[in-house]
């Protein structure tokens, strides 16, 4: 294409009846027209809808350093992306739908939007019958999220539940979501859904840090260490700001490895 343009300008310069003095002006003018016609269009505005539980959701400053990984995740995209983090603490797939948190999202989905889906922590909690969801129902609700997103021409992305901090006696990070993570894999395979295996990715992260240093990623505070947590806290599920950023970056890696269009909209974290 560019060779043809250059050839055209060569012929124009050699044969044009325009006086030599003005040919340079005309060439620059025509070049400007051609080059502006090749300006790349800006990215279409899209929204990333995030649905999940307390490991992903927003927290207000009064609960700092408690941080859901969806909070730093929102800092890594260009201006063409809007983040709607609708994750809520204590919710399973079942209760997220029962509380009418899902339908308003469906109503607002647009073609090209993304829906990031990460549940499992509360679904598997048999000791909390108000949120527990059987494996069969968990599968059913994941499929509902996928099919209803696609009906609106949005792009669902399934994410296995991020690992809890748990090590065996030999210091090996171990699986904490085996049954429910397997179901996410199965639904992803059956329905050809992009999958980010955050469960395994976070297990590998924990292994890198080891049994002791991995506490640096979680809400682990001694009494008196933080005035907002005077009694201290030892939580192996929820992240502090440092840990949440690590998890967010794992999800970003997953998006990049999937070669999703969304990967082209990732930028460095905002300062």
Buried (B, 14 or more C-beta within 10 A) or exposed (E): EEEEBEEEBEEBBEEEEBEEEEBEEBBEEBEEEEEEEEEEEEBEEBBBBBBBBBBBBBBEEEEEBBBBBBBBBBBBBEEEBEBBBBBBBBBBBBBBBEEEBBEEBBEEBEEBBBBBBBBBBBBBBEEEEEBBBEEEBBBBBBBBBBEBBBEBEBBBBBBBBBBBBBBEEEEEBBBBBEEBBBBBBEBBEEBEBBBBBBBBBBBEBBBEBEBEEBBEBBBBBEEEEBEEBEEEBEBBBBBBEEBBBBBBBBBBBBBEEBEBBBBEBBEEBEE
